Amino acid sequence: RVERVPDDAQARSQLAARYTEAGRPEAAVPHLAWLADAQPGDADVLRQLAQHLLWTEEPVRAAEVLDRLVEVDPADEDARVQLAELIVWDGQARRAADLLAPIAAEQPDEPRIQRAYAFALLAADDAGAREQLDAAVRLLPDDPDLLLESGAVERWQGDWALGKERLTRARSLGLAPQADARAQALLSGISALLDPTLTTRVARTDDSNGVGRLDAPVRLEALLTPHLQIGVEARGDRITT
């Protein structure tokens, strides 16, 4: 029927369905693409085409179709998330974040949305990435990739101890070799920063009888975190902190 009448939309739709049932999504794609062009406002056809393109590992074309789908049906949350996940590391991080921002605000407890939004903000170098990563980690505490990125951000911008904890957990849950090497390097840097550095300063003079006398206080200082330093000062019979 399609060979005889190429414009037979019903035949193309049924043929695409048959190919899908037979496990041949690549054969269904041309017919779904024809339907999507013939019926540009049909959201269902666009959803089917996008899914088939993802099944056949054609992410660039899938992103183009999902972009059209979001325009046709702005309320389709799955399409927004899928599109954001496809374009976030392809130079369109800001667009991905904008796509996800409204639904992330409406669904603070939806793990996939919060995870995608965190990575979008991170890729866009947004100031809110640290807070969003933290929120996503609370929803997905066993996601090694989230833990790695959150730990890395804490290493450079925030709480070193928390960064160390999350990077260590990420490694324990299993990371790809390159990611694991990155986590190990970050952990080494944190350990060097967290190791307390103890210093003492003392000045002594001798009195007229040659007896050493404490002329300046003895101070012991230790850097505990980037924001907390503890010190002890001893002068005579007094010790203060």
ChimeraX attribute file (.defattr): number of C-alpha atoms within 10 A of each C-alpha:
attribute: neighborCount
match mode: 1-to-1
recipient: residues
	/A:1	11
	/A:2	13
	/A:3	8
	/A:4	7
	/A:5	10
	/A:6	12
	/A:7	14
	/A:8	13
	/A:9	17
	/A:10	12
	/A:11	16
	/A:12	22
	/A:13	16
	/A:14	13
	/A:15	18
	/A:16	23
	/A:17	18
	/A:18	15
	/A:19	15
	/A:20	16
	/A:21	11
	/A:22	10
	/A:23	11
	/A:24	16
	/A:25	21
	/A:26	16
	/A:27	17
	/A:28	24
	/A:29	21
	/A:30	14
	/A:31	22
	/A:32	24
	/A:33	19
	/A:34	18
	/A:35	21
	/A:36	21
	/A:37	13
	/A:38	12
	/A:39	13
	/A:40	14
	/A:41	15
	/A:42	15
	/A:43	19
	/A:44	12
	/A:45	21
	/A:46	27
	/A:47	21
	/A:48	19
	/A:49	27
	/A:50	29
	/A:51	21
	/A:52	21
	/A:53	22
	/A:54	17
	/A:55	14
	/A:56	15
	/A:57	12
	/A:58	13
	/A:59	17
	/A:60	14
	/A:61	14
	/A:62	24
	/A:63	21
	/A:64	13
	/A:65	24
	/A:66	27
	/A:67	19
	/A:68	20
	/A:69	25
	/A:70	19
	/A:71	13
	/A:72	15
	/A:73	15
	/A:74	13
	/A:75	12
	/A:76	15
	/A:77	16
	/A:78	14
	/A:79	24
	/A:80	22
	/A:81	22
	/A:82	20
	/A:83	25
	/A:84	28
	/A:85	22
	/A:86	17
	/A:87	19
	/A:88	22
	/A:89	14
	/A:90	10
	/A:91	11
	/A:92	15
	/A:93	24
	/A:94	18
	/A:95	16
	/A:96	27
	/A:97	25
	/A:98	15
	/A:99	21
	/A:100	23
	/A:101	16
	/A:102	11
	/A:103	18
	/A:104	21
	/A:105	11
	/A:106	9
	/A:107	11
	/A:108	13
	/A:109	14
	/A:110	13
	/A:111	17
	/A:112	15
	/A:113	24
	/A:114	27
	/A:115	24
	/A:116	24
	/A:117	29
	/A:118	29
	/A:119	26
	/A:120	29
	/A:121	25
	/A:122	23
	/A:123	19
	/A:124	20
	/A:125	13
	/A:126	14
	/A:127	10
	/A:128	12
	/A:129	21
	/A:130	21
	/A:131	14
	/A:132	22
	/A:133	26
	/A:134	22
	/A:135	19
	/A:136	26
	/A:137	23
	/A:138	13
	/A:139	17
	/A:140	16
	/A:141	15
	/A:142	14
	/A:143	17
	/A:144	24
	/A:145	21
	/A:146	23
	/A:147	28
	/A:148	25
	/A:149	25
	/A:150	28
	/A:151	31
	/A:152	24
	/A:153	20
	/A:154	21
	/A:155	22
	/A:156	12
	/A:157	11
	/A:158	15
	/A:159	15
	/A:160	24
	/A:161	18
	/A:162	15
	/A:163	25
	/A:164	24
	/A:165	13
	/A:166	26
	/A:167	28
	/A:168	20
	/A:169	18
	/A:170	25
	/A:171	19
	/A:172	12
	/A:173	12
	/A:174	13
	/A:175	17
	/A:176	11
	/A:177	9
	/A:178	9
	/A:179	17
	/A:180	20
	/A:181	13
	/A:182	16
	/A:183	24
	/A:184	15
	/A:185	11
	/A:186	20
	/A:187	22
	/A:188	12
	/A:189	14
	/A:190	18
	/A:191	13
	/A:192	10
	/A:193	16
	/A:194	15
	/A:195	12
	/A:196	14
	/A:197	12
	/A:198	11
	/A:199	11
	/A:200	11
	/A:201	11
	/A:202	11
	/A:203	10
	/A:204	12
	/A:205	12
	/A:206	11
	/A:207	9
	/A:208	7
	/A:209	6
	/A:210	8
	/A:211	10
	/A:212	11
	/A:213	12
	/A:214	15
	/A:215	13
	/A:216	14
	/A:217	18
	/A:218	17
	/A:219	18
	/A:220	17
	/A:221	17
	/A:222	15
	/A:223	16
	/A:224	15
	/A:225	15
	/A:226	12
	/A:227	9
	/A:228	8
	/A:229	11
	/A:230	11
	/A:231	13
	/A:232	14
	/A:233	16
	/A:234	15
	/A:235	13
	/A:236	12
	/A:237	5
	/A:238	8
	/A:239	12
	/A:240	9
	/A:241	10
